[in-house]
Amino acid sequence: MNKPLGDTHRHFLVLKELARNPRGVGSVCPSSAALAHEMARAVPVRARHDDVFIEIGAGTGPVTAALLQRGVPSDRLIVIEKSPALAECLASRFPQVKVSCLGAEYMSECLNGGERVRAIVSSLPFRSLPGALTRSIMAEIERVLAPRGFFIQFTYALAGEMRFIPPGFKKLRSNIVFRNLPPAKVEVYMKPRPLNRR
């Protein structure tokens, strides 16, 4: 795996983007290896030929690296990052992965229509995003995620529930990762099957 940028440079990019767009970045530090591993291990790697995996809010790529290490096929991973500088960093670090520079609310534009989204892994700071944007992103997640597909999200709010989760999504597990600055909670949800119609 090509990694032309060192950790110090990637951390500098995060700080620069935080100064430019604090509500869109949400943290002064990239996700730790422990947090990235916890998110990646929730992703099923046994995939059908039409399965794809989407990561949103990838930053400098700690979760991307963990997903590839987990066994997610690089040609089936779509990484979405709104910041042009961070998207360029990702494309340079992971040349084998499709990186799209756009908002997560437009993720369907990355699909060709014949793909089945098996999992969406999110590092977006929903607690700091405007409510209308959060609703738009979650509607897009509900739209593109396949039935019984997985939605994985982390949050720094260690107590309480994430209120923006679509109705019907079933929480499968919730784990706190203390080896992160600050500690974070990883929650895993499954989209329900559609109700049978007669």
Buried (B, 14 or more C-beta within 10 A) or exposed (E): EEEEBEEEEBBEBBEBBBEEEEEBBBBEEBBBBBBBBBBBBBBBBEBEEEBBBBBBBBBBBBBBBBBBEBEBBBEBBBBBBBBEBBBBBBBBBBEEBBBBBEBBBBBEEBBEEEBBBBBBBBBBBBBBBEEEBBBBBBEBBBEBBBEEBBBBBBBBEEEEEBEBBBEEBEEEEBBEBEEBEEBBBBBBBBBEEEEEEE
